[in-house]
Amino acid sequence: MTNPAQSKQTVHHESRSVNRAAKVTPMNVGVLTTIGFAALSSLIPATAQAADGCTVMLCLAAPNWRAVPQCVPPIRQLFHDLARGRSFPSCPMRGTGNSASNEWAQAPSLCPPQYTHLIDIERGPIYRCDYTGAVSVSINGAMFARTWWNTDGNAVTEFSPAAKTQLGTWNTQFDTDYAAWLAMQAAPLPGEQP
């Protein structure tokens, strides 16, 4: 599967000040700016924050993004946007060696074995992946976490050994699914000798 849209989108924010007072002092400007940003942020829905690549990157590197209420709307919006061919949001403050990017899942080469299925059809067997894409987060130049996502919002995160050591605790669903798949590979089929 290929990405339907290869273009990058950039979000620009403009800052405008309106001088309605006869006398503007630095203190007035600071107070008005603070009040303005507070009022503006309360009007912006949480899903609008998905364009913030830094928030998305931090959330995907968390031990369990679903457990962080501030992460759920931007990550769900990210999956929604990626499924529609929008580019992955950028983070200008990410630092050297830190990045995140999306790849489209393609079984069997880019899909974990526990989520890959072989389907026999009339024209011959085909592979199918349970997930649509994978967002990889690298920290200090090394893969930290890869979140496998689907268009319905379902996702599971694969953490690298270094990430597991650093985090101490993490969402283990990927590991649990892999262990169950591995056990099924070793189990004899009904009627077979062990």
HUDA-V746496 format. One record per residue. N is the residue number from 1. RES is the residue in three letters. SS is DSSP state (a for helix, b for strand, c for the rest). PHI is phi in degrees with one decimal (* if undefined). Layout:
# HUDA-V746496
n: <N,N>
res: <RES,RES>
ss: <SS,SS>
phi: <PHI,PHI>
This chain:
# HUDA-V746496
n: <1,2,3,4,5,6,7,8,9,10,11,12,13,14,15,16,17,18,19,20,21,22,23,24,25,26,27,28,29,30,31,32,33,34,35,36,37,38,39,40,41,42,43,44,45,46,47,48,49,50,51,52,53,54,55,56,57,58,59,60,61,62,63,64,65,66,67,68,69,70,71,72,73,74,75,76,77,78,79,80,81,82,83,84,85,86,87,88,89,90,91,92,93,94,95,96,97,98,99,100,101,102,103,104,105,106,107,108,109,110,111,112,113,114,115,116,117,118,119,120,121,122,123,124,125,126,127,128,129,130,131,132,133,134,135,136,137,138,139,140,141,142,143,144,145,146,147,148,149,150,151,152,153,154,155,156,157,158,159,160,161,162,163,164,165,166,167,168,169,170,171,172,173,174,175,176,177,178,179,180,181,182,183,184,185,186,187,188,189,190,191,192,193,194>
res: <MET,THR,ASN,PRO,ALA,GLN,SER,LYS,GLN,THR,VAL,HIS,HIS,GLU,SER,ARG,SER,VAL,ASN,ARG,ALA,ALA,LYS,VAL,THR,PRO,MET,ASN,VAL,GLY,VAL,LEU,THR,THR,ILE,GLY,PHE,ALA,ALA,LEU,SER,SER,LEU,ILE,PRO,ALA,THR,ALA,GLN,ALA,ALA,ASP,GLY,CYS,THR,VAL,MET,LEU,CYS,LEU,ALA,ALA,PRO,ASN,TRP,ARG,ALA,VAL,PRO,GLN,CYS,VAL,PRO,PRO,ILE,ARG,GLN,LEU,PHE,HIS,ASP,LEU,ALA,ARG,GLY,ARG,SER,PHE,PRO,SER,CYS,PRO,MET,ARG,GLY,THR,GLY,ASN,SER,ALA,SER,ASN,GLU,TRP,ALA,GLN,ALA,PRO,SER,LEU,CYS,PRO,PRO,GLN,TYR,THR,HIS,LEU,ILE,ASP,ILE,GLU,ARG,GLY,PRO,ILE,TYR,ARG,CYS,ASP,TYR,THR,GLY,ALA,VAL,SER,VAL,SER,ILE,ASN,GLY,ALA,MET,PHE,ALA,ARG,THR,TRP,TRP,ASN,THR,ASP,GLY,ASN,ALA,VAL,THR,GLU,PHE,SER,PRO,ALA,ALA,LYS,THR,GLN,LEU,GLY,THR,TRP,ASN,THR,GLN,PHE,ASP,THR,ASP,TYR,ALA,ALA,TRP,LEU,ALA,MET,GLN,ALA,ALA,PRO,LEU,PRO,GLY,GLU,GLN,PRO>
ss: <c,c,c,c,c,c,c,c,c,c,c,c,c,c,c,c,c,c,c,c,c,c,c,c,c,a,a,a,a,a,a,a,a,a,a,a,a,a,a,a,a,a,a,c,c,a,a,a,a,a,a,c,a,a,a,a,a,a,a,a,c,c,c,c,a,a,a,c,a,a,a,a,a,a,a,a,a,a,a,a,a,a,a,c,c,c,c,c,c,c,c,c,c,c,c,c,c,c,b,b,b,b,b,b,c,b,c,c,c,b,c,c,a,a,a,b,b,b,b,b,b,c,c,b,b,b,b,b,b,c,c,c,b,b,b,b,b,b,b,c,c,b,b,b,b,b,b,b,b,c,c,c,c,c,b,b,b,b,b,c,a,a,a,a,a,a,a,c,c,c,c,c,a,a,a,a,a,a,a,a,a,a,a,a,a,a,c,c,c,c,c,c,c,c>
phi: <*,-110.3,-70.7,-66.9,-136.2,-99.4,-79.2,-97.1,-115.2,-122.3,-102.2,-109.5,-113.5,-106.1,-111.8,-124.3,-120.4,-115.3,-95.2,-105.6,-89.4,-69.4,-127.4,-108.6,-113.7,-56.2,-67.1,-61.2,-61.7,-62.3,-65.0,-64.0,-64.4,-60.9,-64.1,-63.1,-66.3,-63.7,-66.3,-64.9,-66.5,-75.3,-89.1,-81.8,-66.4,-59.1,-67.7,-69.2,-77.3,-62.2,-69.2,-81.5,-61.3,-68.2,-62.4,-59.8,-63.4,-64.0,-64.5,-70.2,-89.9,-72.3,-58.1,-158.6,-61.4,-67.3,-84.3,-108.6,-52.9,-71.3,-90.6,-60.0,-60.7,-65.2,-72.4,-61.7,-65.9,-57.9,-61.2,-60.6,-65.6,-62.2,-63.0,-95.8,86.9,-74.8,-76.2,-70.3,-67.1,-97.0,-128.2,-68.2,-102.1,-68.5,86.0,-65.1,84.6,-107.5,-157.1,-146.4,-154.2,-107.9,-127.6,-80.8,-65.1,-149.3,-78.2,-93.1,-71.8,-124.2,-163.0,-60.0,-59.2,-70.8,-115.4,-101.8,-128.7,-100.8,-116.7,-89.7,-122.7,-56.5,-79.2,129.8,-70.0,-132.2,-99.4,-135.1,-108.0,-66.5,-116.9,-84.3,-152.2,-138.6,-98.9,-100.7,-113.4,-109.8,-126.7,54.1,81.1,-118.7,-60.7,-104.4,-151.3,-131.0,-100.7,-87.3,-127.2,-128.8,-65.4,-85.7,94.1,-70.9,-154.6,-143.9,-112.5,-100.7,-101.2,-71.2,-56.4,-64.6,-64.5,-61.8,-64.6,-69.3,-77.3,84.7,-130.2,-158.2,-71.1,-94.7,-55.4,-59.7,-64.5,-63.8,-63.2,-66.5,-62.1,-64.8,-63.2,-61.8,-64.0,-68.5,-69.9,-88.0,-75.1,-71.9,-71.2,-56.5,91.6,-91.0,-80.4,-67.7>
